[in-house]
Amino acid sequence: MNLPFFVEPCGPEVYAVDTGFQRERFDAAYLVTSRGRAAFIDTGTRFALPRLLGALDALGLARNAVDYVIPTHVHLDHAGGAGALMAELPAARLVVHPRGAPHLIDPGRLWEGALAVYGAEEMARSYGALTPVPAERVLPSADGMKLELGGRELLFADTPGHARHHHCIWDAASRGWFCGDTFGLSYREFDSARGPWILPTTTPVQFEPEALHASIERLLSFTPDCLYLTHFGRVTDVPRLGALLLDLLERTVTMARALPADAQREPALRRGLFEIYAASLAEHGCPLGRSQLEALLEIDLRLNAQGMSIWLGRGR
């Protein structure tokens, strides 16, 4: 099969679609297929639409073969393109966490919240307009809910911590979790002889470390063979990555709680996060220099510091 450069097979009838958000191999949507039926898990932004539809075309799947569009949560790098994609898929239902469903039916508040974080210029450049999804096409998920996709079972788990509107999807066929941002970020530039490196994401505005720790432990309790990360791709060696993720979560929270509550807290958080990440990457055997690390982590350093500052401001 001659697939386009942005479509990568990564499991039994699972394909990662590089959405092109920010840089290549930064943000993935997943196309899951079974017996001629299909589902998208995460969508990227509106600008990902040509690649999502191109993946269907490359696999010989008609638009009406897609039964489900499933954002893991409604942050725009995961769900910003959901409405535009649904408009192209006549048979699909949007499966979204019940806390997130209202924001995709009427995305006005979602847009305003993102605008406050990113600003108008960045919203226009990176995200584009949000298309509402008709309420009758929306199926709210529930913890423990199961859906069938061409005989393939998908199990939903409520996984707060990164966001209260986050669910993860267990695919028994590959023994893997589609885990959005709950199981952190793992960029291929940081791979070493030890394998992938991973870090927790604490972006605004609902970071809750205790809930996130519990959600990570819940995912690990299934003893998964793999994880399908939105940022970025399929990873294995799950026990090692889980231990690393929980350790870095604890270290970042300890660092943050020690900072004084003043106007310099957010810049201090950014500096502290970078030092934790850089030390961990050096231990991991990553050969990149500090300036290269800072450039690759720039977005995450800024957003993670913002999210932790908001969490600390709630009196945690």
Secondary structure, DSSP 4 states (H G I P E B T S, - for coil): ----TTEEEEETTEEEEE--SSSTTS-EEEEEEETTEEEEE----GGGHHHHHHHHHHTT--GGGEEEEE-SS-SHHHHTTHHHHHTT-TT-EEEE-TTTHHHHHSTHHHHHHHHHHH-HHHIIIII-------GGGEEE--TT-EEEETTEEEEEEE--SS-TT-EEEEETTTTEEE-TTTT-B--GGG-BTTB---B----SS---HHHHHHHHHHHHTT--SEEEETTTEEE--HHHHHHHHHHHHHHHHHHHHTS-SSTTHHHHHHHHHHHHHHHHHHHHT----HHHHHHHTHHHHHHHHHHHHHHHHTT-
